[in-house]
Amino acid sequence: MKASADAQAAARTPSQARVPDFFIVGHHKCGTTALYEMLRSHPQIYMSDVKEPWFFARDLGVRFQPSSPLPETLEEYLSLFAAARPEQRVGEATPSYLVSRTAAASIADLQPDARIIAILREPASFLRSLHLQSVRNHAETETDLRKAIALEGVRRQGKAIPRDAIRPQELLYSEHVSYVEQLRRYHAVFPPEQVLVLIYEDFRADNDATVRQVLRFLEVDDTSPIEATEANPTVRVRSLRLYELVRSLYLGRGPVARVAKTGIKALTPRRLRLQALQTTRERVLYSSPPAPDEELMLELRRRFKGEVVALSEYLDRDLVTLWGYDGVA
């Protein structure tokens, strides 16, 4: 295999630079944030403060922002792990590495001994949660999941992309559910003992046991106390118009918003501004998600049943029954 530019650069990196020992590669809305938080509290593990460095997923076309903490060079990337102690396992968590078509090979080029952790979730509930999160993150402006999925065709042509979607390919929802293809990319460059595939429903059912399984996989002490961390809650944006108004004020978009933001910053301490923003988000902008559209959920299960069957065979585990696809015709 021809070495990538990153791997070639790694050869010129000082020998004392730390390269990650393990990667949480995804998916989004499958407990990756909770797992990241629980692992980083372990004394034998060091995880980058930047939870999602995105360094190996350049094929997804991430739009770098001027104030972005994301590393653009290998040197910047490796600096994320400089504070790790020699005896610690070093890791990072970028859920989009599972969707990326190039991340697996790039990671293997840089760290062939890496341990890989993937988390998969029942497809219909996964896409619904991913869509709600995309709306909350102002990456998605279409609040109806059915219509958002219908936009995939034009979005592949670079059209109908929301202004704030810094990772447009994440809006191609159905492409996230190619579980077998995604896992094969990692199994093609890593031996099976270096790849751990978790099921989100297992994680939700027994948080503690799943994390201890991960600790054993990473060959660190699995008897340390574990403080459970809730996964990012799935919420609904109450009103996109109100949401955009608050966001424009926060970002200072437009002359009126810039003047208002300047005045607020001058008169209000930063701590109080952050508290007010959090309160506004929780009480005004967000609400509990609506009940799922059962007709659409059934359509999605029918659409992805073949993928679930294939994944069950690939992992040698009956996910068809676990995920309730045995009754889907």
N, C-alpha and C positions, 0 to 999 in steps of 0.2 A: 504494500500500500504506500502510495506516495505521501510523504509527510506534509502536513498542512503548514501554512505560514505560521500559525500559532505554535505548532510543535517545533518548527525551525527556530522561532524566536526563543522558545523555552531552552533550547540548547545553549543560548547565549545568556541565559538568566543566571545570576549568582547562585552557587550551589546551596546557600543557606536559605534561599527563598522557599517558602512553604507552598506546596501544591496540594489542593484538596484531596483527601483520602476517600471521600464519599460525596454523592450528589443525590438530593431528593429531586427527581426529575418531573414529577407531576402525578396527576392532573390538578388544575385549579378546582376549587370547591369540593375537594376530596380529603380535607384534613391536613393539607401540607403545612399550613400556617401553624396549626396546633402541634403537629409533630416537630416542626422547627423550633417552636418555643420550648417544648419539653426536652428536646435533645440539647439545646444550648444551655440549659440549666444543669446539665450533667458535668461534674468536675473533670471528666476525662475527655470531654468533647469541646471543641471550639468551632463556632459557626460565625460566618461573617455578619457584621451588623447590618449590612445591606442584604436583606433577605433574598432578593431576586436580582443577582448581578446581570443576568441575561447575556453573559459574555459569549456563550456557545450557540446562541440562537439568532445569529445575524440574518439568517435566511428568511426570518419572519418579518423583516423590514421594520424593526423598531425605529421610531422617530426620536432621536436624542433631543432633549430639551436643554437650553442653556444652563439651567440650574440642576440638571440631572446628576445624581450621584453614581450613575452607572459607569463602570470602567470601559474605556474605549481601546486601551492597549493592554498587552499581556502584563506589562510592569504594573499598571494601575490595578489590574485584576488580582495579581498575586499580593499586592500590598494590602488587600482586604484581610489577609490571613497572617500578616506579619506579627501580630500580637500573640499568636498561639504559642503555648509552651511546647517544648520538644516532645513531651510524653503524651500530648493530647492528639486525638483524632480530629482532623480538620474537615469541615464540610460546608456546603451551601445548598440552598433550595431555590430552584427556578422551575416552577411548574411547566413552563412552556418548552422545556427541553424534550418533553415527551412528544409534543406536536412537531417540533423541528425535525427536518429531514437530514440535517447535518450535525446536530449536536452530539449524537452518539459517537460518530467517528472522530469528531474533534476532541471530545473528552478522552477517548481511548488513545489518541495521538499524544496528548499531553500527560495523561496518567493511566497507563494500561492496567494498573493494579486497583483502579477505583472500584468502590462498591456503589451499586446503583439501586435506588429505592423508588419504585413506582407505585402509585395508588390509583385504583380504578373504581368507578362507581356505576351503578345502574344507569344506562344511557339517558332515559327520558328525564329522570329527576336531575341528573347531572346537567343536561342542557338547559332545563328550566332554571336551575340555580345559577348556572353560568350566565345566562341572559339577564337575570335580575341583578347579578353583581355588575355586569357590564353597564347596565343602565345606571346603577348607583355610582359607578366610577366615571360617569359621564362619557364613556367610550361609545355607548349605544344610545341613539335617540328614538329608536322604534321600540315602544313599550310593549307591543304585542308580539309574543314569541313566534306565532305562526307567520306573521308578516316579516319578522326579522329573518327567519329561515328562508322565506321566499326571496329575500333581497340578496341571497348569496351569489346568484348568477351575475348580477350587475356589479356586485362588490369585487368579484374576481377580476373584473375589468377596470377596477380602480374607481368606480363610480359609487355614489350614495354613501361615501365614507364620512362619518361625523367629524367635525372639526377637531374634537378633542380625543379622537381615537389614535393614540400614539403607537398602537400595535394593531393595525387594521386586519391582519389575517386572523386575529382571535375572533373576529365577527363572522367567520365562516364556520358556524356552529357545528354542522354535521361532520366536518372534517376532523373534529376532535374525537369522534367515535370511530376510530380505525385502530382499535386496541391491539389486535394481533400484528398488524403491520408495524405499529409503533414499537412493540416489544421485540419484534424480530430485528429491528435496527440495532438494538442493544445486544441481543443475543448473537448477532453477527460479529461483534467486535469484543465481547466480553464472555468468558466462560460462565456457565449457568450458576455456579456457586458464588459469583460476584453480583448477581442480579436478584433482588428481592421484590416480589410483586405482592402488594397488599390489596385487600378489598376494603373499601370505605365502610361498608356495612359492618364488617368485623371490628373495625376501629371504633365505630360508634357504639357497638354492643359491648365491647370490653377494651376500653382505652388503655388500661394499665397493661394487660397481657400483650397487646399489640406493640406498645412501646418497648416492653422488655424483649420481645422477639427481635425488634430492630437493634437493641443494645447487644444482644448475642450475635447478631449478624455483623455488627461493627467490632465485635470482640473487645468490648469494654464491660465493666462491672454492671451486671443486670440486676443487682440487689439494692442499688442505691434508691433512696426515696424518690418517687416521681410525683410532681405536682400536676394534676390534671389541668389541661387548658382547653377551654371551649373553642370549637371551630368558629370561624367567622360566620356570624349569623346571616341568613338570607333574609333580606328586607326588600320592600318596595318603595320606590320614590313616589311620594304622594302626588306631586305636580311638577312636571318638567319645567313649566314656565316659572314657578316659584323657585325651583332648584337652580335654574339658569340665572335668575335674578340674584340669588344669594351668592352663587359662584362668581358671577361677574363682579359683584362688590368685593368678594374676597381677593380676586385676582387683579382688581383695578382695571377692568376692561371698559373702555369708553371714557370720555372726559368726565362725565358726571360721577361714574364709579371711582375714577382715580382721585377726584377731589374728595369724595366721601371717605375713601379708604385712608387718604392722607390725614384727614381730620380725626378719624377714629384712632389711628395709630398714635397721633400726637396727644390725644386726650385720655387714652385707655392703656393701662399696663398690659404687657404681652400676656401674662398669665390670665388676666380677666378676659382678654380677647379670645384666647384659646378655649376657655371655659364656656364663653358665650357661643362660640362656633359649635362646640360639641353639643351643647343644649339645643341649639337650633336644629342641628342634624337629627338628633334623637327624637325631639318632640314635634318639630314642624315639618321637616323634609321627609322623614322616613316613617313607615308603618309596617305592620306585619304583612307578609306577602299574601296575596289573595289565594283562594283555593285553586288548585291546578285545574286547567281545562282538561277534563277527563277524556273528552273526545280526541283532543290533540295528543294527550299522553298515550292513548291507545294507538293512534296513528304512528307515533314515534316508536313505540314498542314493536309494532308490526314491521316498520322500516328497518329496525336494528336487530331483529331477532336472529337473523343470519350471523351477524357479528357476535352476538352472545353465544350462539351455538359453537361457532368457530373458536371463540375464546375459551369456552368450557373444555373443548378438546385440546386446545393448545396448553392450558394450565393443568389439565387432568383434574378438573374440579367442576361439579355441577352448579354452574352459575345460572343456568336456565331455571332451575327450581328456586334457588336462593333469591333471584331477582324477579320471580313471578312471571316468567316468560313461558312456562309450560302450558298455560291456558290461553296463550296468544295464538290465534289462527291467522 
